[in-house]
Amino acid sequence: QVQLVESGGGLVQPGGSLRLSCVASGSIFGIYTVGWYRQVPGKQRELVASITNNGSTNYSDSAKGRFTISRDNAKNKLYLQMNSLKPEDTAVYYCNTNLRRPGGLMTYWGEGTQVTVSS
């Protein structure tokens, strides 16, 4: 199967930066999209950024201009560079991928990494 493991979260001051990483293992083929989501208590999980095979990216309004999503297919890694962090960016960040499988697309999630922005 497929396993996703995030890393790079932690405590950072407002205005600071973090780079999140996600490494995938298992049957990694037929990638349709990959992306980052985040979730805070009492809120639904929301899309932060995604990227397709042709490099097309999509960002939430909050992330646009501050965050950059990228991928390294050779290493099965996904990154999220986060700059100018704000307290409202505090959340658990999840790596996500949608893979082509018999019968359609399958969605996989990592366990998440905590990002806390506070002075």
C-alpha positions in Angstrom: 0.0 0.0 0.0 0.9 3.6 0.4 2.4 5.4 3.4 2.8 9.2 3.8 5.0 10.7 6.6 5.2 14.4 7.3 7.9 16.2 9.0 9.2 19.8 9.6 6.5 21.1 11.9 7.2 23.0 15.1 7.0 26.3 16.9 7.9 29.4 15.0 7.4 33.1 15.7 5.1 35.3 13.6 6.8 36.3 10.4 9.0 33.3 10.5 9.3 30.4 8.1 9.0 26.6 8.0 9.4 24.0 5.4 7.2 20.9 5.6 8.3 17.7 4.0 6.3 14.6 3.1 7.9 11.3 2.0 5.8 8.6 0.3 6.6 4.9 0.3 4.9 1.8 -1.1 3.0 1.6 -4.4 3.6 5.1 -5.6 2.5 5.2 -9.2 -0.3 6.8 -11.1 -0.1 10.1 -9.2 -3.0 12.3 -10.0 -2.6 15.2 -7.5 -0.7 15.8 -4.4 -1.2 18.5 -1.8 -1.2 19.9 1.7 -4.2 20.3 3.9 -4.6 21.7 7.4 -7.0 21.4 10.3 -7.6 23.1 13.6 -10.0 22.0 16.4 -13.6 22.8 15.6 -12.9 23.4 11.9 -13.0 21.3 8.8 -9.9 20.1 7.1 -9.1 22.6 4.4 -6.9 22.6 1.3 -3.7 24.7 1.6 -2.0 23.9 -1.7 -2.0 21.3 -4.4 0.0 20.4 -7.5 -0.7 18.3 -10.5 1.6 16.2 -12.7 2.1 19.0 -15.2 3.1 21.4 -12.4 -0.1 23.3 -12.2 -0.5 24.7 -8.6 -3.5 25.8 -6.6 -3.4 27.8 -3.4 -5.9 28.9 -0.8 -6.4 32.6 -0.5 -4.6 32.5 2.8 -1.6 30.7 1.4 -1.3 32.6 -1.8 1.8 34.8 -1.9 3.3 33.2 1.2 3.4 29.5 0.7 5.0 27.5 -2.1 4.3 23.8 -2.9 6.8 21.7 -4.7 7.6 18.1 -5.4 10.6 15.8 -6.1 9.3 12.8 -7.9 12.7 11.0 -7.9 12.6 11.1 -4.1 8.9 10.7 -3.7 8.8 13.8 -1.6 6.4 16.8 -1.4 7.3 20.1 0.2 5.5 23.1 1.5 7.6 26.2 2.0 5.8 28.6 4.4 7.0 32.1 4.8 5.6 35.1 6.7 3.8 32.8 9.1 0.8 34.1 11.1 -0.8 32.9 14.3 -3.8 31.8 12.2 -1.6 29.4 10.3 -1.4 27.3 13.5 -2.8 23.9 12.6 -2.0 20.2 12.0 -0.8 20.0 8.4 -1.5 16.8 6.4 0.1 15.5 3.3 -2.3 14.1 0.7 -2.1 12.3 -2.6 -4.7 10.9 -5.0 -3.5 7.9 -7.0 -5.0 6.1 -10.0 -6.0 2.6 -9.0 -8.3 0.0 -10.6 -11.8 1.3 -10.1 -10.8 4.9 -9.8 -8.8 7.3 -7.7 -7.7 6.4 -4.1 -6.9 9.1 -1.5 -4.1 8.7 1.0 -3.2 10.8 4.0 -0.3 11.2 6.4 -0.7 11.4 10.2 0.0 15.1 10.2 2.6 17.5 11.7 1.8 20.3 14.1 2.7 23.8 13.2 2.4 26.5 15.9 2.9 30.1 15.2 3.2 32.1 18.4 5.4 34.8 20.0 
